[in-house]
Amino acid sequence: MTRVFAALGRNDLRGVGRDTLLAGMFVAPLVWIAVVRFGTPPVTRMLAERHGFDLVPYHPLILVGFLLLTSAIIVGGVTALLVLDERDARTLVAVRVTPAPLGGYLAYRAAIAVVLTTVYVLGTIAASGLFPARLLPALIPIGLLTGCSAVVIALVILAVAKNKVEGLAAIRALGIVVAGLPLLPSFVDSDWQIVFGVLPTYWPAQAFLAASAGETWWPCLLGGLAYHALVCWPLVRRFTRDAG
């Protein structure tokens, strides 16, 4: 299995290196970090001085919208595009008749997505300058949960897209849903906000906001893990069926 992972990793590096679109998606978070780190403080001061509005309580929402959830859509989207390329090249059909089972291929894709998303979450939010350093350890499990969301996003894209063009369209559509709608519960003063839990990214978003507010966040983590496992199962079965 280790040799399989190494071979797939080398192939991914070559693929991303040749595709400027994929490479661009990977470096996009650098732009968002700059926007958040250098744009938020002056906007916060301006709103306070000119309009008497305190933006500081909304800093965690800014981090969720610009950095946390976009990490999931970027990594999930890139993962899906790589798989779509391999599907077009009939690589997945070939995998079925090699010593590396399709399950191992999926495990590799999921593991890389979770690890990359966690690195993105830790790196971008730590570099934002808006998150207290004392709470950074909580970002590790929250980042891992966000990585699970990236896996679900990738599987959803693969379920609806037949080629790379359709995959890009799905990424744009899902970006609005998974990176925008999970912010709304913060403005809904009702127990019905749990309805947003149908979105996988709702769970890491709520865990992050709870941690930022000094509240108990681990129930969101556990609930999110259970929900992601529940959602992934039918999506994995569909992918396995379509890969043939």
C-alpha positions in Angstrom: 0.0 0.0 0.0 2.9 2.4 0.8 4.3 1.9 -2.7 0.8 2.5 -4.2 0.5 5.8 -2.3 4.0 6.9 -3.4 3.3 6.1 -7.0 0.0 8.0 -6.9 1.6 10.9 -5.2 4.3 11.2 -7.9 1.6 11.1 -10.5 -0.4 13.9 -8.8 2.7 16.1 -8.5 3.3 15.8 -12.3 -0.4 16.4 -13.0 -0.7 19.5 -10.9 2.6 20.8 -12.2 1.4 20.5 -15.8 -2.0 22.0 -15.2 -1.8 25.8 -14.5 -5.5 25.8 -13.3 -4.9 23.2 -10.6 -1.7 24.9 -9.6 -3.5 28.2 -9.4 -6.2 26.8 -7.2 -3.5 25.6 -4.7 -1.9 29.0 -4.4 -5.2 30.9 -4.2 -5.3 30.8 -0.4 -2.2 33.1 -0.4 -4.4 35.8 -1.8 -7.1 35.2 0.8 -4.6 35.3 3.6 -3.4 38.7 2.4 -6.9 40.0 2.1 -7.9 38.9 5.6 -4.6 39.9 7.3 -4.1 43.3 5.7 -7.7 44.2 4.8 -9.6 43.3 8.0 -7.8 45.6 10.5 -8.2 48.9 8.5 -11.8 48.0 7.7 -12.5 47.3 11.4 -11.0 50.7 12.3 -12.9 52.5 9.6 -16.3 51.1 10.6 -15.6 51.9 14.3 -14.5 55.5 13.6 -17.1 56.4 11.0 -20.1 54.4 11.9 -19.5 53.2 15.5 -19.8 49.6 14.4 -17.6 47.0 16.1 -16.5 44.4 13.5 -14.3 42.5 16.0 -17.0 40.1 17.2 -17.4 39.1 13.5 -13.8 38.3 12.9 -14.4 34.5 13.5 -17.1 34.6 10.8 -14.6 36.3 8.4 -12.1 33.5 9.1 -14.7 30.8 8.6 -15.9 32.3 5.3 -12.6 33.3 3.8 -10.2 30.7 5.1 -11.8 27.7 6.8 -14.5 26.7 4.4 -12.7 27.8 1.3 -9.9 25.4 2.2 -12.5 22.6 2.0 -13.9 23.6 -1.4 -10.4 24.2 -2.9 -9.0 20.8 -1.8 -12.2 19.0 -2.5 -12.4 20.6 -5.9 -8.8 19.8 -6.9 -9.2 16.3 -5.7 -12.3 15.9 -7.9 -10.6 17.4 -10.9 -7.6 15.0 -10.6 -10.0 12.0 -10.4 -12.0 13.3 -13.4 -8.7 13.5 -15.4 -7.9 9.9 -14.4 -11.5 8.8 -15.2 -11.1 10.3 -18.7 -7.8 8.5 -19.1 -9.4 5.2 -18.1 -6.9 5.0 -15.2 -9.6 3.9 -12.8 -10.6 1.0 -15.0 -6.9 0.0 -15.0 -6.7 0.2 -11.2 -9.4 -2.4 -10.9 -7.1 -5.1 -12.5 -3.9 -4.1 -10.7 -2.7 -5.3 -7.2 -3.8 -1.9 -5.9 -7.6 -2.2 -5.3 -10.0 0.7 -5.9 -10.5 0.9 -2.1 -6.8 1.7 -1.7 -7.1 4.4 -4.4 -10.0 5.9 -2.5 -8.1 5.7 0.8 -5.2 7.6 -0.8 -7.4 10.3 -2.2 -9.3 10.7 1.1 -6.1 10.8 3.2 -4.4 13.4 1.0 -7.5 15.6 1.0 -7.8 15.5 4.8 -4.1 16.2 5.4 -4.0 19.0 2.8 -7.1 20.6 4.2 -5.8 20.4 7.7 -2.5 22.1 6.6 -4.5 24.8 4.8 -6.7 25.5 7.8 -3.8 25.6 10.3 -1.5 27.7 8.0 -4.1 30.2 6.7 -5.8 30.9 10.0 -2.5 31.1 12.0 -1.2 33.6 9.4 -4.4 35.7 9.5 -3.4 37.4 12.7 -7.0 37.3 13.9 -7.1 34.0 15.8 -5.7 33.8 19.4 -2.6 31.7 19.5 -3.9 29.9 22.6 -6.7 28.4 20.6 -4.5 27.1 17.8 -4.4 23.5 19.2 -8.1 23.3 18.7 -7.6 23.9 15.0 -6.0 20.5 14.5 -9.2 18.4 15.1 -11.3 21.1 13.4 -9.0 21.1 10.4 -9.3 17.3 10.2 -13.1 17.6 10.3 -12.9 20.3 7.5 -10.8 17.7 5.6 -13.7 15.3 5.9 -15.9 18.0 4.3 -13.4 18.3 1.5 -13.8 14.5 0.9 -17.6 14.8 0.8 -17.3 17.8 -1.6 -15.1 15.8 -3.9 -17.4 12.8 -3.9 -20.4 15.0 -4.6 -18.6 16.7 -7.6 -17.7 13.2 -8.9 -21.3 12.1 -8.6 -22.7 15.0 -10.7 -19.8 15.7 -13.1 -18.9 13.6 -16.1 -15.9 15.6 -17.2 -13.6 18.4 -16.1 -15.8 21.2 -17.5 -18.8 20.0 -15.6 -16.5 19.6 -12.6 -15.5 23.2 -12.7 -19.1 24.3 -12.9 -19.9 22.1 -9.9 -17.1 23.6 -7.9 -18.5 27.1 -8.6 -22.0 26.1 -7.6 -20.9 24.2 -4.5 -18.6 27.0 -3.4 -21.6 29.3 -2.8 -23.5 26.5 -0.9 -20.7 25.1 1.3 -18.8 28.3 1.9 -21.7 30.7 2.2 -24.8 29.0 3.7 -22.9 27.7 6.9 -22.5 31.3 7.9 -26.2 32.0 8.1 -26.9 30.1 11.4 -24.9 32.8 13.2 -27.7 35.2 12.3 -30.5 32.8 13.1 -31.6 32.9 16.8 -33.5 29.6 16.7 -33.0 25.9 17.4 -34.0 25.4 13.7 -30.5 26.4 12.7 -29.6 22.8 13.1 -31.3 22.4 9.7 -28.1 23.7 8.2 -26.5 20.6 9.5 -27.3 18.9 6.2 -24.4 20.8 4.8 -21.1 19.0 5.7 -19.3 22.3 6.2 -21.8 23.4 8.8 -20.1 21.2 11.4 -16.5 22.5 11.2 -17.8 26.0 10.9 -19.9 25.7 14.1 -17.0 23.9 15.9 -14.6 26.8 15.0 -17.1 29.5 16.0 -17.7 27.7 19.4 -13.9 27.5 20.0 -13.5 31.2 19.1 -16.2 32.1 21.6 -14.7 30.0 24.4 -17.6 27.6 24.3 -17.7 23.8 24.2 -17.0 22.8 20.6 -16.4 19.0 20.8 -20.1 18.1 20.3 -19.9 19.7 16.9 -16.8 17.7 16.2 -18.3 14.4 17.1 -21.6 15.2 15.4 -19.7 16.2 12.3 -17.7 13.1 12.2 -20.8 10.9 12.5 -22.6 12.9 9.8 -19.7 12.8 7.4 -19.4 9.0 7.8 -23.1 8.7 7.1 -23.0 10.8 3.9 -19.7 9.3 2.6 -21.0 5.8 2.5 -23.6 6.1 -0.3 -21.3 8.5 -2.2 -18.4 6.0 -2.1 -20.7 3.2 -3.3 -21.8 5.4 -6.2 -18.2 6.3 -7.1 -17.2 2.6 -7.0 -20.1 1.7 -9.3 -19.4 4.5 -11.8 -15.7 3.8 -11.9 -16.4 0.6 -13.6 
